């Protein structure tokens, strides 16, 4: 390729920085936006492939590339664009300046990385996997060469979607009839070796192999014979890491050994749990440091299936290549160094000196700590960490620096997760305006902040404003990304959701069904995003009073999520909760009550007895106790759940107020109207304070307060309050129209 070659008149290839079995990686310049990018050019399909297969492969590539482009996480390489040029497929990604973990281990000449670095990398990679697995995406080829560390300490996973594409082309994780040798077996899970289906737990096993090597200097099964390595993965228990390096923390060794469990079900259930354990473990004192020696693991003797015959070992991370490798990728795939060091930027005398690298690295580590707390559901703590980091980044880098705005965005996100929607709205607005100034109004990051702004507007009951913002963002996403981009489909989904809150139920139902169909076409019928849209279809059917249909769709979604995500996944459990809602609405409260009893047990096992979703299931149980006329039990349940929510979520959190309102309902049914009035009034005051006097929930609480006054014989006060509510509703309706 000539260094002046242009792809579609936009991406000018400048310098080859990697070559492997699937193609080449080039440093390039995006002529349209004037930025440096990396372009991965996959090899053109050879003549041996028939045209039908080529068409299937191209469609699979587009699907995988769209999914990869939709990933928005600091720990995942950003995919900007993709397409086909002169018979070859290509991806355009951010150009990273850093060293992959394979190179870092080579830099240490076969010695392990410092313990603090190993723990930091473990936490960052776990956080990125928690995000991607939540999107239903499995990497399938996690290894040191696929993980890069940047100068500021940020760790990024490379090549999401490429492993699956490689399997289609023929670069599989197992031998095919053509005799193609697989890549390195040092990081393969037992289920990959056996040819069984893989899910997110295969990535966790591979991560365990990577962490083992970073911490000890060698993979868990460090042998020259490929068969022995694979048998080790399949049949042999790894030597505990602290037997090789005693200064490793005990909790870290336990995590790594759990990740290396032979059976997927014996590993941690997901990467979120891994983040939680790593964050919690940082509070434990490490074992005292002493010299260590690496002992060879036992040599297994059992044979392997016939597909592995003739296979080579491939390269492990340590000792595989010279310290300064040439552009060809030693691993035989495009997963080595993605960038070369760029020429140094000349000093700018009119600009202040850059902040010290140590400070940036510290702020990066604290930012990742906040992400870990959020992944563990500890949103209040996460928000405090992000707020402090945002302030320090603003001082060190400037208020409009991309990293400052990333931290400010996370502050807003945490606020929205703790019920502080008004504060979140202000923060998202600031981020959106700053990103529009610095990145441009149509940049994906700007549109992300605007879309979150619309979401929070909806949470505040300002659905008309939310609708206008969604329409504007959707127009930009379709123009910039295309109608089938996952981010565009997500915006259409949100717009459908908001149409339902505007009372435009038929439109909402039609749009939700269209988005579900488009997501099924682009992402697949079992993709989590597709199931989210089907979930919304069910919700709107319920709003339309079509509860029989809603129940059927909720059950289908719950069954599909159990198959795709697992029976204990939070989305599966959420769908089961909605099945209970539909049963209650159909008057089948006894069935709903039984469902919620089981769901409370499952939620308690998964989220703990005070987890917000556990308490939500208990709330549903209490509601159905009331529907069955068991009001004393219902009142006791509502009060207990309300007290727990107040302690866990805060006194003004929407869920806390819902429980307090349910207590008032129970008091009313028991004829204790004076006590009910007090609670309704407290709930109305809180909702007005948090959501605003014209929010539908605040107005509903005032109407319930008026009903109590009426039941207590205070008709004049009740009439005055009803008139006040009607006036506010009319004013809000005129503004919305």
N, C-alpha and C positions, 0 to 999 in steps of 0.2 A: 504494500500500500504506500503510495506516495504521501509525503508529509503535508501536501497541500490538498489531499482528497477531502471533498465535502460530502456529507451524508444529507440528502434532501436539501442541499443548499444551506444547511444550518450548522451542522456539527463538523468543524474542521479538525481532522485527526492530526496531532502534532508529533507524538512520540510513543513508540511501543513500550509498554511497561509490564506486560505479562503475556505469556503464550502457553497454551495447554491443549489437552485433548479435545476441548469443545470450542476452541477458537482463540481470540486474542483480546487483550485489554489495551486501550490506547488512552493516553492523556489527550484531551481535546479542548477546543474552545467553542462555546455556544455563541455563534455570531449574533443571534437575535438578542440575547440578554447580556452579552459581554462577560460571561463568567467561565471559569475553568471547570471542566467536568471530566468524568471517566466514561468511556464508551466501550462496552463489552460487545464484540462482534462474534456471534456464534458462527460456526462453520456452515457454509451452504450445504443443503441436503445433497448427498451423492446420487449418482445415477442408479445405485442399487435400490433406492427407495422408490416404491411405486407412488403414483400421483395421489391416490386416495390416502395413503399413509401420510404423505407430505401435507395434505390439507388438514388432516386430523392434528398433526404435530403443530402446524401454524396456529390452529385454533387453541390448542392447549397452551402454546407459548403466550398467546394474547391473554388468555385467562389467567395464567400464572403471573404474567407481568402486571396485569391490572391489580391483582391481589397484592403483589409486592409494592406497587406504587401507592396503594392505599395505606400502607403501614406508616404510622406517624408516631415514632418513638425515638428518643434520643439515642437509644442503644441499638438502633437498626439503621443500616445504610439507606439513605434516601434515594428512591428511584424517581427520576424526573420525567422520563419519556421512554418509549419503546416503539418498535416498528420493524419493517422489512425493507431491505435495500439491496438491489442487484442480486436477488436470490438468497440473501443471508438475513438472519434475524439479529436485531441489536437492542441493547438496553443502554440508557443514558442515566448515570448515577452521579452522586456527589463525589468529588475528587478528594480523597482523604490523604492527609500527610501524617503518617505514623508508621508503626511497626506491628506486624501481626505477631501473635503469641509464639508462633514457631520461630520467628526471627528473634524475639526477645529471649527465648530459651537458648538459641544459638549464641546470642550476645553474652550469655552467662556461662558459655563453654561447658554445657552439660550439667551445671549446678542449678538447683531450684531457684525460683524467684523469692524475694523477701516475703515473709509471712504476711505482713500488712498488705503488700501488693496482691498476693493470692486471694486474701479475703475480700479486698476491694473489687477485684475482677469477678470473683464468684458472685458477689452481690449484684453487680451491674449486669452480668450476663443473665442471671436468674430473673432480674426485673424485666429485661428485654424479652426473655422467653415467656414470662407470665403474660406480657402484653400480646405477643404473637399467638400463643396458644389460645388465649381468650378469643382471638379472631378466627380460631379454627385452623391455624396454619402450623404445620410441622416442618422443621428445617430438613431433617433426614441426613445431613452430612456435617454435623457439628464437629469441629476439630480445631487445633490451635491455628492452622493457616487460615481458617475462616473467621477468626476473631481478631480485631485490630484495636490497638491502644494508641490514642492520639497524644500529642505532647501535653495537653492539659489534664491527662488522666482519664478522659472519657473512653469507654470501651464500646465498640460497635460490632455487631454480628453482620457478616457479609453473606451474600448469595442466597437469600430466601427465594424459593421457587426454582432455583437452578437445578437442585438435586433431582427434583421430580422430572424436570425437562430432560435432564441427562439420562434418566431411566428410560424415557421414551425413545431417545436417540440410540441408546445402546450402551451408555456408560453407566452400567448398573452397579449396585452394591453387591451383586453376586454374578458369577460367570454365566454367560449365555451360550447358546449352541455355537456361536461364532468363535468361542474361545477367548473373548476379550478379557484381559486380566483386570480385576477390580483394583481400586486404589488402596490406600493404607487400611489395614484391618484393625489398627490399634485402638480405634474409637467406635467400633461397631457394637451394637446391642445384640444380645443373644437372639432376639426375635428376627433381627435383620439377617443374622448368620443362618438361621433356620428357614428363611424365606417366608416367615409368617407376616401377617399384616402389622404395620407399625402405627403407633399414635404418638401423642406428645411425650409419653413415658420413655420412648426410645431416645428422644432428645435428652431427657434427663440422664439416662445411662451414659450417653456420649459425653455430656457435661461432667459426669463423675470421672470419666477417663481423663478428660482435659485437666480437671482440678487436681487429680492424683499426680499427673505429670508436672504441673506447675509447682506443686508442693514438695515433690520428692526428687524431681529431676529425671524421672523415667515413667513411661506408661505403666499401668497395673500389670500387664503381661508383656514384659520386655524381652522378647525372644527373636532370634533371626529366622526361625522357621514359621511360615505362615500358618501351617496347620496347627502347630503348637499354640500360636497366639489365639486362633479361633476356638480351639478346644478350651483354652484358658477362659475366654469370655463365656463359653457355654457351660463348662463343668467345674471350674476351679474357683475356690474362694480367693479373692485378692489378699495379699499380705496387708495388714493394717498400716496406713501411712505413717503412724507414729513409731512403728518398728523401724522405719527408714529415717525418720526425722522427728525426734522426740519433742522438739520445741513447738510442734504444731498443736493448736488448741484441741482439747478432747472433743468439744462439740463439733469442730470442723471434721475431725476424723469420723465421728458418728454420721454426719451428713453425707460424706463421701461414700462410706460403706453402704449406707441406705440407698444412695443413687446407683450403686453397682450391684444391687440385688438382681439375681438371675431372672426372677419372675417380675413382670411389669407391675403386678398388683402389690408387690412387697416394697416398691419404691415410694417416695413421697407422692401424694396424689396429684400434685400440680406444682408449678414453679412459684405460685403465690405462697404456698406453704414453705417452700425453700427460702424465699425472701424473708418470711416471718422468722424462721429459725436462724438465719444468718444475722438478722438485725438483733434478735434477742440474744444471740450468742456473744455479740460484741461486748456485752456487759460482764462476761465471765473472764476471769484471769487466765492467761495462757500458762501452759506448763513451763518450767524453767528450761532455758536453752542449754543444750550440750551438743558436742560434735556428733555427727551421724555418719553412718555408712550405708550404702545401698546394697541390700542383699538380693540375689536373684530369686525370683519366684519359683515355685516348684514346676518342673517340666511335665506337662500332661502327656499322656500316652494314647488316649483314645483316638480313633479315626474320625474323619469328617465325611459329609455327603460328597457324592461324586462331582457336584458342580464346582467344588473348591480345588479339584486336582489341577496342578500346573500353575496355581495362583502364586504370585510373588507377594512379598510382605508389604511392598510399598514403603513409604517413608514415614517414620515417626517424626515428631517435632524436633527432638534433640539429636544433634549429630548427623542430620540428614543431608545438609547442604553446606557449602562454604559460608562464612560469616556474611559475605556480600554477594548474594546470588545474582546471576545475570537475569535478563528479562524472562527467558523460558521458565515456566513454573515447574519446580521440582516435583510437585504432587501429581502432575499429569492432568490437572484440571485447573480452571481459572479461579483458584482460591488462594493464591499466594499473595505477594505484595501487589496491591492495587494501584499504588502511586509511587512516584519517586519524589525525592525532596525537591521542592520548587526553588528557583533562584531567590536569594534573600532579598527582602524588600529594602530599598535604600532608605536611610534615615530621613525623617521629615523634620527639619529644624523648627518649623512653625507648629508642630504638634507636641503635646506632652509625651513624656516617655511612657512606654507600655508598662502595665502593672507587672510586678514580679511573678514569674512562673509559679513559684511556690504558693502564692496567694490564689492564683487561678486554679491550681490543682486542689487546694483546700476547699475553695468554693464549689468546684465540681464534685468533690466527694460529699460535701454537705447537701448539695442539690440531689445527688443520688440517694442519700439517706432519706430525704423527704419523699422521693419517689417510692422507696421501699416501705415507708410508713403508710403511704397511700395504698400501695398494693396489699398491705396487711389490713386495710380498713381503718387505720388510725388517722382519720382525716384531720381532726383538730390539731394533733401533734404535727402532722405533715404540713399543715398550713402555717404554723409558727416557724418551722424550719425554712420553708420557702420564702416567707416574708423577710426573715433575717438575711437570707442569701440574696434576695432581690435588692434589698437596701445596700448591701455591700457591693454587689455587682454594679449597681447604678453609680456608686461613688468611684469604683475602680475603672469601669469600662464606659460609663455614660448611661443616661436613662433610656436611650433608644438603641443600645447595643442588643444584638440578637439574643445573647445569653441572658441579659437583664430581662428582656421581654418574655423569654421562656420561663424564667422564675416567676415573673408577675402573672403569667398565664396560669401557672400551677397554683399560685395563691388564690386566684379567682376560682379555679376548679375545686380546690379544697373548701372554699366558702360555700359553693353551691352544694357540696356534699354534706355540709353541716347545717343546712337549712337557712343560711344567711344569703338569700337570693338577691336582696337589694344591694348588699355589699359586693356580691359577685358580679352583678350587672355593671356596677361602676368600674370594677377592675377589668372586666372583659372589654368594656368600651375603651378604656385607656390603652389597652394592648392593641385593639383593632386599629385605633387611630394612629398609634405609633408605628405599627407594622405597615400601614398604608403609606406613611411618609417615607419609611426607610426601604421597604421591600417592594412597594407598589400595591395598588388597590386590588389587583387580581392574583397576587401571590397566594399559593395554597395556605400558607401560615396566616395571612391576613383573613382569608375566607374562613379558616377554622375559628378564629377569634370572633368573627361576625356571626358565625353559625351558633356558637355557644351563647353569644349575646341574645340571639333570637330564642334559644332554648330557655334561658333564664327569664326573658320577658314572658314567655308562656307560663313558667312556674309562678310568676307574679300575677297571673291572670290578665296580662296585657296582650291578649291573643291577637288583636288586630295589628298592633305594632310588630309582634312576632311574625305574623303573616307577611307583612310588607318586607321585613328583613329576609325571611326565607326566600321569597320570590326573587329579591335582588341577588342574593347569594347563589341561588340556583341558576339564574341567568348567566352569572359569571362562570360558574363551574361548567356549565354546558358549553360555553364559548371557549374556555381555556382547556378543559380536560376531556370534553366529549360527553355525550349523553349516557354512555355505558360505564364511565369511570366509577369505581366503588364510592368515591367521595361524593360524586354527583347523585348516585342512587341513595346515599345516606341522607343527603339534603332533601331529596324528593320524599323519602320516608318521613323525615321530620315535618315537612310541609303537610303531608297527609295527616299526621298526628295532630297538628295544630288546627287543621280544618275541622276536625272532629270537635275540638275545644271551642271553636267558633259556632258550633251548632250546625255546620254544613255537613251533615252526616253522610248523605248520599255521595257527595263529592269525595269525602274522606274515604268512604268504603271503596269507591271506584279507583281512586289513586293508590290506596294501599294494596289492592289486588294487582294493579298494574306493576307496582314496584316489586311486589313479591314474585310476579312472573318474570320480570326483567332480571332480578337478582338470581332466580333459579337458572335462567339462561346464561348469565355471565359468570356466576360464582358456583352454581350447582344447587340442586334441590335441598341438599343437606347442609349447606353452608350456614353458619350461625346467623349471618345477616339476612339470609333468605327466611330463616325461621323467625327472626325478629319481625319481619314484615308480615308474615302469616299471623304472628301473635297480635299485631296491630289490626289485621283484618278481623280477628275474633273479637277484639275489644270494641271495634266500631259496630260489629253485629250486635253486641250486647247493648250498646248505646241506642241502637235502632229497635231494641226490644226483641231481637231475633235470637233469643237465648238458646234455643235448641241447636241452631246452626253454630252459634258461638261455642257451645259446649263441645260440639264435634271437632271444631278446628283446634280449640285448646288441647283437647285430648291427643289429636294428631301431632301437634307441636311438641307436647310433653313426651310422647313416644319417640319422635324423631330426635329430640335433644338427648334423651336417655341413650339412644343408639350412638349418636355422633359425639356427644360430649361426656356421657356417663350419667348414671342414675343420681349421683350426688352433686353434679355440677349445679351452680347457683341458678343458671338459666332454666335447667330442667325443673328444679324445685319451684322456681317462680311460675312456670307454666302450670304445675300441679296446684299451686295456690289459686290461680285463676280458674282452674277446673272447679275448685271449691266455691268460688264466687258464683259461677254459672249454676252450679247445683242449688245453691241457696236462692238465687233469683227464680229458679224454676219451682221453688217450694219443696225441694228435696233436701231439707235441712238436716235430716238424720244422716243421709249419706255424706253431706258436707261436713257434719260434725265428726264423723268417723275419719274422713279424709284428713281433716285438720289435726286430729289426735296423732295420726301416723306422721304427718308432716312436721309437727312440733318435735317429735322424737328424732326425725331425720335432721332437721335444722339444728337441734341441740347437739347432735353428734358432729355435724359439719362446722357450725358457726359458734357453738357454745351456748349456754343457757341465756346469756344476755346479749347475744348478737342481734342487731336490728331486724334481720329477717326471721330469726326465731321468734322475736316479739311480734312481728307482723302476723306470723302463723297463729300465735296465741290470740291475737286480736280477732282473727277470723273465727277461731274456735269460740270466743266469747260472744261474738255477734250471733252465731248460730244457736248458742245456748239460749239467747234471748228470743230468737225466732221460734224456738220450741217451747217458749213460755217459762223457761227456767231462769227467772230474772234475778233471783238472789245469787245464783251461781254466776250469771253473766256480769252482775255488778261487781262481785268480788274479783272476777278475772280482769275486768276493765281497770279496776283500781290498782291491782297488782302490776299489770302491764304498764299502766300509766306511770307508776312510781319508778319502775325499772327504766322506762324510756326517759324520764326526767333526769335520772342519774347518768344514763349512758349518752343520751343525745342532747340533753339540755331542756330547760323548761319551756322554751318557745319553739322547739323543733316541730314541724308540721305533724309528725307521727305522734309526738307527745300530746299535742292538742287534739288529735283524732281520738286518742284513748280517753282524754278527759271529757271530750264531748260524748263518747260512748257511756261513760259513767253517768253523765246527765240524763241520757236516754233511759238508762236503767232506773235511775231515781224517779223519773217521770212515770214509767210503767208501774212502779211500786207505789205511786200516789204521793211521793215525797217532793211536791212541786216547789216548795221554798228552797230546799237544798239544790234541786235541779236548776232553779233560777240563778243561784249563786255561781254554779259551775258554768252554765251557759254564758253568763256575763263575763266571767274570767276568760273563757275561751274567745269570746268576741273581742274583748279588749286586747288580748295577745295577738289575735290575727290582724286587727287593725294596726297595731304597732309594727308588726313584722311585714305584713303584706299590703297594707294600705286600706283605707276605709271603703274603697270601692271594689275591693277584691271579692269575687263571688263567694268564697268561703267565709269571709268576714260578714258579708251581707246575710248569708244563710244562718250564721250564728246569731245575728241580731234578730232575724225572724223567729228563731227558736226561743230567744229570750222573750220576745213579744208574746209568743204562744204560752209561755209559762205565766207571764203577767195575766193573760186572759184566764187561765185556769185558776189563778189565785183570786179572781174577781176584781182585778185592777184594770178594768176595761179602758179607761181613759188613757192610762199610761201605755197600754198595749196598742191602742189606735194611733197614738202619736208616734210610737216607734215604727209601726208598720208604714205610716206615711213617710217617715224619714228614710226608711229602706227603699220605698218605691221611688222617691225623688232621686236618690243616689243612683239607682239602677237606670232610671230614665236618662240622667245626665251621662252616665257611662255608655249607654246605648247610642246616644247622639254623637258622642266623641268617636265611638267605634265605627259608626256608620259613615 
